[in-house]
Amino acid sequence: MHKIIYVLRGLPGSGKTSLAETIKASAGGIMLSSDDYPERYLSDGRLNPRIAVPAAHEWFWRRLRELVLEGIQVIILHNVFHLGEHFLPIFALAKMRGYVVHTIHCEEFAHSSGEVARSTKAVPEELIQQWESEWESIVSIRKKQSFQAKALDELVQLGQEMGMY
């Protein structure tokens, strides 16, 4: 069986977490999102203003690296991932450790009742609009990948030399 990293991308409220839970229920594995950062949210569901977004993202990348180095069979990432540059570290880790990467773009999630699930986790509307305006399609990311292949190989080599992978 292949080691797999599922990359679920989409704006807040698009159903990434619900789909991640569905994949986990059928394939097992570990779910990971920057939303999982300890104390990121207050008890009422609002973002904790004392927790900076960069800290949550740094924690996410560190945790992903740990999971890959542990050889976890199925890793399910569910974040916005709106820019192509977000994929480079994932592809580098996957290439080094023999993972297959499946990217899934989420737009919305409807329950069997037909009701659309929307949980934006109190992300400010301005931030959602910014991400939407910066959004890079899978096609444009794939085109960039061909140009980034050399950079990816260099990143992998550098990571090996530094003992990161």
Backbone torsions as a table, in degrees:
resi	resn	phi	psi	omega
1	MET	NA	136.8	179.3
2	HIS	-72.4	149.5	168.1
3	LYS	-82.5	134.2	-172.1
4	ILE	-127.7	138.2	167.7
5	ILE	-115.6	117.3	173.0
6	TYR	-91.5	128.3	176.7
7	VAL	-112.0	105.2	179.4
8	LEU	-97.7	118.5	-176.6
9	ARG	-122.7	147.4	178.4
10	GLY	165.7	164.7	178.5
11	LEU	-68.9	161.5	175.9
12	PRO	-55.2	136.4	179.8
13	GLY	87.8	6.3	-176.7
14	SER	-88.4	-5.8	176.7
15	GLY	100.9	14.6	-179.0
16	LYS	-60.1	-48.1	-177.6
17	THR	-65.9	-41.9	178.4
18	SER	-61.9	-43.3	178.3
19	LEU	-67.0	-39.6	177.2
20	ALA	-58.8	-42.7	178.5
21	GLU	-63.7	-37.9	178.2
22	THR	-65.6	-45.1	178.1
23	ILE	-62.4	-43.9	179.6
24	LYS	-61.4	-40.0	-179.5
25	ALA	-64.1	-32.5	-177.6
26	SER	-96.5	-33.0	-175.0
27	ALA	-111.0	-8.7	-175.9
28	GLY	77.8	-161.8	177.0
29	GLY	98.9	-170.5	-177.1
30	ILE	-122.8	132.7	176.3
31	MET	-91.3	143.8	179.0
32	LEU	-145.2	131.5	177.1
33	SER	-147.4	152.8	175.0
34	SER	-64.5	-19.2	174.6
35	ASP	-64.8	-19.0	-179.5
36	ASP	-79.0	-6.8	-178.6
37	TYR	-54.5	129.9	-177.7
38	PRO	-54.1	133.7	176.7
39	GLU	64.7	21.2	179.5
40	ARG	-66.9	-31.9	-178.2
41	TYR	-119.6	147.8	175.2
42	LEU	-79.0	169.0	-177.5
43	SER	-61.5	-24.1	178.8
44	ASP	-89.6	5.5	176.1
45	GLY	93.0	-8.2	178.5
46	ARG	-77.8	152.6	175.5
47	LEU	-60.7	137.7	178.1
48	ASN	-77.7	114.9	-176.4
49	PRO	-66.1	-16.1	179.7
50	ARG	-82.2	-13.2	-179.1
51	ILE	-100.9	114.8	-179.4
52	ALA	-77.7	143.4	178.7
53	VAL	-57.2	-44.9	179.4
54	PRO	-57.0	-34.7	178.5
55	ALA	-65.0	-40.7	178.8
56	ALA	-66.7	-39.2	179.3
57	HIS	-69.4	-40.0	176.8
58	GLU	-61.1	-43.4	177.5
59	TRP	-60.6	-43.1	180.0
60	PHE	-57.7	-50.6	-176.7
61	TRP	-65.6	-37.9	177.7
62	ARG	-64.4	-44.0	-179.9
63	ARG	-65.7	-40.0	177.2
64	LEU	-60.2	-46.6	178.9
65	ARG	-57.6	-43.9	178.9
66	GLU	-59.9	-45.3	-178.7
67	LEU	-63.3	-42.0	179.6
68	VAL	-66.0	-44.5	179.9
69	LEU	-65.4	-29.0	175.0
70	GLU	-73.3	-16.4	-179.4
71	GLY	78.5	26.2	177.9
72	ILE	-54.6	128.5	-172.5
73	GLN	-63.5	-44.4	-178.0
74	VAL	-128.7	121.8	177.4
75	ILE	-120.4	129.3	-176.3
76	ILE	-117.5	106.2	179.8
77	LEU	-95.0	132.2	178.8
78	HIS	-138.1	96.6	179.3
79	ASN	-139.0	178.3	179.0
80	VAL	-65.7	-48.2	179.6
81	PHE	45.7	54.4	-175.4
82	HIS	-83.4	-14.8	-179.2
83	LEU	-113.8	146.6	179.0
84	GLY	-58.9	-33.6	-178.3
85	GLU	-63.6	-19.5	177.8
86	HIS	-67.8	-21.5	-175.4
87	PHE	-86.7	-23.7	-174.3
88	LEU	-56.9	-48.0	178.4
89	PRO	-63.6	-34.1	178.6
90	ILE	-64.6	-48.2	-179.5
91	PHE	-64.2	-37.1	178.7
92	ALA	-63.2	-48.6	178.6
93	LEU	-61.9	-43.3	-179.0
94	ALA	-62.0	-45.0	-178.7
95	LYS	-63.4	-42.1	-178.9
96	MET	-66.1	-34.7	-172.0
97	ARG	-111.4	12.0	173.0
98	GLY	73.6	34.1	177.4
99	TYR	-94.4	148.9	168.7
100	VAL	-96.0	135.6	179.8
101	VAL	-108.9	127.0	174.7
102	HIS	-114.7	121.9	179.3
103	THR	-102.8	129.6	-179.6
104	ILE	-125.9	123.1	178.0
105	HIS	-91.7	122.7	-179.7
106	CYS	-102.6	133.1	176.1
107	GLU	-113.2	-36.9	173.8
108	GLU	-166.9	164.1	-178.8
109	PHE	-131.2	125.5	179.3
110	ALA	-111.2	134.2	175.0
111	HIS	-71.7	166.4	179.0
112	SER	-59.0	-23.1	177.9
113	SER	-74.1	-10.2	-176.8
114	GLY	93.3	-8.6	179.6
115	GLU	-75.0	132.5	180.0
116	VAL	-83.0	129.5	178.2
117	ALA	-80.3	132.0	177.6
118	ARG	-140.0	108.9	173.3
119	SER	-131.2	103.2	-178.6
120	THR	-88.4	3.2	177.4
121	LYS	51.1	38.1	175.7
122	ALA	61.7	26.1	175.2
123	VAL	-73.2	129.4	-178.9
124	PRO	-58.5	140.1	-178.5
125	GLU	-57.4	-35.5	179.6
126	GLU	-61.9	-38.4	179.7
127	LEU	-68.9	-41.0	177.0
128	ILE	-61.2	-43.1	178.8
129	GLN	-64.4	-38.1	178.0
130	GLN	-62.9	-47.4	179.8
131	TRP	-60.6	-42.1	-179.8
132	GLU	-62.5	-39.6	-179.6
133	SER	-71.3	-27.8	179.8
134	GLU	-90.7	-4.4	-171.1
135	TRP	-53.5	131.6	174.6
136	GLU	-109.1	130.7	-179.1
137	SER	-71.6	160.3	176.3
138	ILE	-58.8	-38.9	-180.0
139	VAL	-61.3	-47.1	-179.4
140	SER	-67.4	-33.6	177.5
141	ILE	-66.7	-41.8	178.8
142	ARG	-63.8	-38.9	176.9
143	LYS	-62.3	-43.0	178.4
144	LYS	-63.0	-34.6	-178.5
145	GLN	-58.4	-39.4	-179.4
146	SER	-63.8	-36.0	176.7
147	PHE	-75.8	-27.3	-177.0
148	GLN	-89.6	-3.0	-176.8
149	ALA	-55.7	-44.7	178.7
150	LYS	-63.8	-44.5	178.7
151	ALA	-61.4	-38.7	178.6
152	LEU	-63.5	-45.3	177.9
153	ASP	-60.2	-41.4	178.5
154	GLU	-66.2	-38.8	178.0
155	LEU	-64.0	-43.4	178.5
156	VAL	-62.1	-45.3	-179.8
157	GLN	-62.3	-44.5	177.9
158	LEU	-61.5	-43.4	178.6
159	GLY	-61.2	-40.0	178.0
160	GLN	-64.1	-45.5	-179.5
161	GLU	-61.4	-33.5	-179.4
162	MET	-88.8	-1.9	-179.6
163	GLY	73.3	23.4	-177.3
164	MET	-81.3	-28.6	-175.3
165	TYR	-111.4	NA	NA
